[in-house]
Amino acid sequence: MTHYHDGETCFQNRQEKIEKKNVTNKEANQETAKPLNFIREIVEDDLRTSKYGGKVQTRFPPEPNGYLHIGHAKSICLNFGIARDYSGLCNLRFDDTNPTKEEMEYVESIKEDVLWLGFDWQDREYYTSDYFDKLYEYALQLIKQGKAYVCDLTADEMRQYRGTLTEPGKESPYRNRSIEDNIELFEKMRKGEFPDTSRTLRAKIDMASPNVNMRDPVMYRILHAGHHRTGDKWRVYPTYDWAHGQSDSIERITHSICTLEFEDHRPLYDWFIEQLEIHHPQQIEFARLNLSYTVMSKRKLLQLVEERIVNGWDDPRMPTITGLRRRGYTPEAIRYFADRIGVSKRETIIDVSLLEDSLRQDLNKRAPRAMAVLRPVKVVIDNYPNDRVEELEAVNNPEDPGMGTRKIPFSNVLYIEQDDFREVPPPKYFRLSPGKEVRLRYAYIIKCHDVVKDSKTGEIIEIHCTYDPETKSGGSQSQRKVKGTIHWVSAQHAVDAEVRVYDRLFRVEDPNGDEWKSFINPDSLEVLKNCKLERGLVNVTQQERFQFERLGYFCVDPDSRKDRVIFNRTVTLRDTWAKIEKAGA
């Protein structure tokens, strides 16, 4: 992709191209319009009044200091979706103003996630570091206007001078330095002539403002640190509050969409732009995504990774996009989830079951079915010929007849789930037990007549049954009905596999506060080494998804090898946690 590094010029040169693209796409995009929300109403009003010349230009501006999570996915869908639906454009801009926390690894992961979600920024990949020279010029402009000054207060002193929500702050003793002194000191800061944190450049606004963000905020701080893109060129770096609004302005953003925590910062962004007399985007705030049974703080997610509580950013228990992808989520399901929750001004916690339901609805339509036994126990059908193998027909997906059928082998030795047999069955247990019958999926009715146990442990190691040859599934002679149907795998044809059964990482709905790590679910991962899969799953590829009948949806893990198939449980067939909570109540 093309990178631009010359500030405003690249955008001015491309305006004609953008306008032509808007006209070309307008008719096609009318069919994809979404239901109105308050942000779309603002955009439509601005289009009607030609506020920005009939243009819509948004951006997704992540900081490259971590991996994106499901909350960022909501913002991606919102920004790229509005640009798409209103014949506009959406930039991908990395707000890379803190070199001590940013890495190219994060940049590449962010690009991969955005593309995977189905959005393309084309040639509009930008970085705030592209604008460092321009931002420095803007800062000098404010100094020359007497609206910015170099301050020698330490961070602790600055906090003391800042005041509180109920008390005004005090002016810095360095606030009234001459313009000439401020220009000279700022230039020395840029050259690295002062140690880290010894001086800052601050805006001169109002230390008595009821909005503490307006009390002479810091614009630049000294950092003797190399930047992943600009190298050692700079020894001062802009703060996020100083760089963000001007970067939007440089890119001619029309609608600067951000989360509610920036609402109190909007007057500051407006002040900077008004003093500089540059293009003024409209900032619109919406409620960020808060998801139950997880944490969304980058700091906490990083802590989970660094303390090895999880196995990396792509651990399927993480709410990161890369973790969800590895778990088996589809981009369609995440986009559908984003549409379902919509946008609002009110902070709420969205139940993770809605995300899981969005995935079920998607996978139910697309995932082929298969039979797998995760906790196997052997079943021997004594009256079925030892040397006989029967090919039975199974449906690949009842929701999509076009996916056809497959052949699965049936023999006299099978595996079934341990939970599908009870020597002493509880009430209303309709699976296999001594003297009881059950139907094998796509096969026959069998009846248990004996069990074999380990002499030392008492564990059941074999279940002996007989089958009724007149009850073949789908056959015209199969009229007899039984209440229970279970899945199975032919033992001699089974594919050995490892299955990682993932569950929610936290035990409580809102795992926040100082003791948040105490809420981690110790049973969030169970690794099953001796699973048995049907024959057709021997040559699966990474990220293939299946519904294991009666068990849930599963995805092939990247750790899979030709000699060892590994699946992750993506989601159960139903919201099992709802049942657990109801039982607990």
C-alpha positions, 0 to 999 in steps of 0.5 A, spaced: 500 500 500 502 507 498 504 511 504 504 518 504 508 522 508 507 530 506 501 532 510 496 536 507 499 536 500 497 528 498 490 530 500 489 536 496 492 532 490 487 526 491 480 530 492 478 530 484 479 522 484 475 522 491 470 526 488 469 521 482 469 515 486 463 518 490 459 519 484 461 512 481 459 509 488 453 513 490 448 509 486 450 502 488 451 504 495 444 506 496 442 499 496 446 497 502 443 503 507 443 501 514 437 503 519 438 510 521 441 512 528 443 518 531 450 518 527 447 517 521 442 522 522 447 527 523 451 525 517 444 525 513 443 532 515 450 534 513 449 531 506 442 535 505 445 542 507 452 540 504 456 542 510 462 539 507 460 540 500 456 533 500 462 529 502 463 524 507 470 522 510 471 518 516 477 514 519 479 509 524 485 511 528 487 506 532 494 507 537 499 501 535 500 499 542 496 493 542 492 488 538 485 490 536 479 487 540 471 486 539 470 493 541 475 496 536 471 491 531 464 495 533 468 502 531 471 499 524 464 497 522 461 503 524 467 508 520 467 504 514 460 502 514 458 509 514 463 511 509 461 505 504 453 507 505 454 514 504 459 514 498 464 516 502 471 514 504 474 511 510 482 512 512 486 507 516 490 512 520 495 509 526 495 515 532 503 513 533 505 518 538 508 514 543 514 510 541 515 507 548 509 503 547 508 502 539 511 496 535 510 494 528 507 488 530 501 491 532 501 495 526 501 489 522 496 485 526 491 491 526 491 491 518 490 484 518 484 485 522 481 490 518 482 486 512 479 480 515 473 484 517 472 485 510 474 492 510 479 495 505 482 502 506 485 502 499 491 507 498 489 511 504 494 508 510 496 514 514 500 515 520 500 521 525 508 521 524 506 523 517 504 529 520 510 530 525 513 536 521 506 539 520 504 539 527 511 542 530 509 548 525 502 548 528 505 548 535 510 554 533 504 558 530 500 557 537 507 560 540 507 566 536 500 567 537 502 567 545 497 561 546 502 556 548 508 556 552 514 552 555 513 549 562 518 547 567 513 544 572 514 536 573 508 532 572 507 532 580 507 539 580 503 540 574 497 535 577 498 540 584 497 546 580 491 543 575 486 544 581 480 539 582 473 538 579 470 543 584 476 548 585 480 552 579 487 551 578 493 555 579 497 558 573 504 556 572 510 560 574 512 559 567 506 561 563 508 568 561 515 567 558 516 571 552 514 568 545 522 569 543 524 565 549 518 560 548 520 559 541 528 558 543 526 553 548 521 549 544 527 548 539 532 546 544 527 541 546 526 538 539 534 538 538 534 533 545 538 539 549 534 537 555 533 531 559 526 527 559 520 530 562 524 536 564 520 541 560 513 540 556 510 545 551 503 547 554 497 550 551 495 557 554 487 557 555 484 557 562 486 554 568 480 556 571 475 552 566 470 548 569 473 543 564 479 540 566 482 538 559 482 546 558 487 548 564 493 549 559 494 541 557 500 539 555 502 539 547 509 536 547 513 532 552 520 530 551 522 523 550 529 521 548 526 514 544 527 512 537 520 511 533 518 505 529 517 510 523 521 516 524 527 513 527 531 518 531 529 525 528 525 527 534 526 528 541 519 531 542 513 527 541 506 530 541 500 528 546 494 524 543 490 530 545 494 535 541 495 531 535 488 527 534 484 533 532 489 536 527 491 529 524 483 529 522 483 536 520 489 535 515 486 529 512 480 533 511 475 528 515 468 530 515 465 526 521 470 524 527 467 519 530 469 516 537 467 514 544 464 517 549 470 518 553 473 523 548 466 528 549 470 532 555 476 533 550 472 535 544 472 543 547 479 542 547 480 539 540 475 545 537 479 550 541 486 548 537 482 548 530 479 554 531 486 558 533 489 555 527 484 556 523 484 550 519 479 545 517 474 543 522 471 536 522 465 534 526 466 530 532 461 525 534 461 521 540 458 514 541 458 509 547 464 504 547 462 496 547 462 493 554 462 486 553 460 481 559 464 476 562 471 479 559 475 485 560 476 490 554 482 494 557 488 494 553 492 494 559 489 488 562 489 484 556 497 486 556 497 483 563 494 477 561 499 476 556 505 478 559 503 474 566 502 468 561 494 467 564 493 466 557 497 463 551 498 470 547 494 475 544 491 470 539 488 465 545 481 463 543 479 466 550 481 473 549 476 478 546 481 480 541 480 480 533 485 475 532 483 471 538 476 470 536 479 469 529 483 463 532 477 461 536 473 460 529 469 466 529 467 469 522 467 476 520 460 476 518 458 474 525 462 480 528 459 485 523 452 482 524 453 483 531 455 490 530 449 491 526 445 488 532 447 492 538 447 499 534 450 505 537 448 509 542 450 515 547 448 510 553 454 506 556 451 499 557 454 492 558 452 487 552 451 480 554 456 476 551 451 471 549 448 476 543 455 475 540 455 468 541 448 467 538 450 472 532 456 466 531 451 461 531 446 464 526 452 464 521 455 458 522 448 454 522 447 456 515 454 455 513 458 450 517 458 442 515 456 437 520 460 432 522 460 427 528 466 427 533 466 423 540 470 428 545 470 423 551 470 416 548 467 409 550 467 403 546 461 400 544 461 393 541 455 391 537 455 383 538 450 381 533 453 385 527 458 381 523 466 383 525 468 383 517 462 388 515 463 395 514 457 399 511 457 406 508 451 410 511 449 416 508 449 423 512 446 430 511 452 435 510 447 441 512 440 440 513 439 448 512 443 448 506 441 442 501 446 444 496 451 442 501 449 435 499 451 428 503 457 424 505 458 417 506 460 415 513 462 408 515 459 403 520 462 397 523 461 393 529 466 397 534 464 404 535 465 410 540 460 414 543 460 419 548 461 417 556 455 422 557 451 418 553 451 412 557 449 411 564 449 404 568 444 407 573 440 412 569 437 419 572 430 420 571 428 422 564 434 420 561 433 418 554 440 415 552 443 409 553 443 404 559 442 397 561 436 394 558 434 400 554 434 402 547 437 408 543 438 410 536 445 411 533 444 417 528 444 415 521 444 408 523 440 403 527 437 402 534 441 399 539 440 396 546 445 395 551 445 388 555 452 388 558 458 392 560 465 391 561 469 395 567 476 396 569 478 391 574 482 396 578 478 402 577 471 400 576 471 404 570 467 402 564 471 400 558 466 397 553 459 397 552 456 391 549 450 392 545 445 388 540 442 392 534 436 391 530 437 390 523 430 392 521 431 399 524 436 402 519 435 410 519 432 412 512 430 405 510 422 404 509 422 398 514 424 403 519 418 404 523 420 403 530 421 410 534 425 411 540 426 417 544 434 418 544 438 419 538 446 419 539 452 420 535 458 415 534 464 414 530 466 407 527 472 405 531 477 402 526 475 408 521 476 414 527 481 420 526 485 421 532 484 428 534 486 433 540 480 438 542 481 444 546 474 446 549 474 453 551 469 457 555 469 464 558 475 467 561 471 470 567 466 467 572 462 473 573 459 478 568 463 484 570 470 482 572 473 489 574 476 493 580 482 492 583 481 484 584 479 483 577 484 477 576 481 473 582 475 472 577 478 468 572 475 462 570 480 456 572 476 451 567 476 456 561 480 451 557 480 443 557 484 440 553 482 433 550 487 428 547 483 422 545 478 425 541 475 420 535 472 424 529 469 421 523 473 419 517 472 425 513 475 430 518 482 427 516 485 432 511 482 438 514 485 445 513 486 451 518 480 455 520 475 450 517 469 450 521 464 444 523 458 443 527 460 437 531 453 434 532 450 435 539 456 438 541 457 445 538 461 448 533 469 447 532 474 450 528 481 447 526 487 450 530 493 453 526 497 448 531 494 442 527 499 438 523 498 432 518 499 427 523 495 430 529 488 434 528 487 439 533 480 443 533 478 449 538 471 449 540 468 455 538 461 456 541 456 451 544 449 449 540 446 453 546 447 458 551 449 453 556 451 459 561 444 461 561 442 454 564 448 454 569 446 461 572 438 459 572 440 453 576 445 457 581 439 462 582 
